Each structure stands twice: as structure tokens, then as C-alpha cells.
């Protein structure tokens, strides 16, 4: 499961970076189809990125809880 979340996270980073690059360096934002493409890339990139840091935090918190209970 963690490997899948890592892949989704990096795919999301790539999609976000691509969307930002297209927004910054092209004139696609002057067309409706370009606006749709860029907003989908940025939005889906953020959605794919978001679960991985939360899972890492939950794993860290459980590890802290386990280390405190063993002492």
C-alpha cells in the first residue's frame, strides 16, 4: 500500500508541476480547453499528493505511541 501511495504522490507532484509550467509559460489559458486542461492537472495533482503525508504522519504517531508504551 505504501508503494502505491508513493507512486501516486510523485505522479501528483509531476501533474502539479506540469500544470504550473503550462500556466506560466504558455498561452493555453486564453482558451477554454487550455483552462480545463491546466485546472485538471493542478487539481488532480493536489488530490493525488495529499494522502501520502497523512499516512506518514499516522505511521510516525503510531511508532511514537508504541515506543512510549514499551518504556
C-alpha positions in Angstrom: 0.0 0.0 0.0 2.8 2.4 0.8 4.4 1.9 -2.6 1.2 2.7 -4.3 0.8 5.9 -2.2 4.4 6.9 -3.0 3.8 6.4 -6.8 0.5 8.4 -6.5 2.3 11.1 -4.6 5.1 11.5 -7.2 2.6 11.3 -10.0 0.6 14.1 -8.3 3.8 16.2 -8.0 4.5 15.7 -11.7 1.0 16.7 -12.6 1.1 19.8 -10.4 4.4 20.9 -11.8 3.2 20.3 -15.4 0.1 22.3 -14.7 2.0 25.2 -13.2 4.5 25.2 -16.1 1.7 25.2 -18.7 0.0 28.0 -16.8 3.2 30.1 -16.5 4.9 29.6 -19.9 2.1 29.0 -22.5 -0.9 30.8 -23.8 -3.2 27.9 -23.2 -5.0 29.9 -20.5 -6.6 32.0 -23.2 -8.7 29.1 -24.5 -11.4 27.2 -22.6 -9.9 23.8 -23.4 -6.5 25.1 -22.1 -8.1 26.3 -18.9 -9.8 23.0 -18.4 -6.5 21.0 -19.0 -4.5 23.2 -16.6 -7.1 23.2 -13.9 -7.5 19.4 -14.1 -3.7 18.8 -14.0 -3.3 21.1 -10.9 -6.4 19.8 -9.1 -5.8 16.1 -9.7 -2.2 16.6 -8.9 -3.1 18.0 -5.5 -5.6 15.3 -4.8 -3.1 12.6 -5.6 -0.4 14.2 -3.5 -2.5 14.7 -0.3 -2.9 11.2 1.2 0.8 10.3 1.4 2.0 12.9 4.0 -1.0 12.0 6.2 -0.1 8.3 6.1 3.5 9.1 7.0 2.2 11.2 10.0 -0.1 8.4 11.2 2.7 5.9 11.0 5.0 8.2 12.9 2.4 8.8 15.6 1.8 5.1 16.0 5.6 4.5 16.3 5.8 7.1 19.0 2.8 5.5 20.8 4.5 2.1 20.6 7.8 3.4 21.9 6.2 5.2 24.8 4.1 2.1 25.8 7.2 -0.1 25.8 9.1 2.1 28.3 
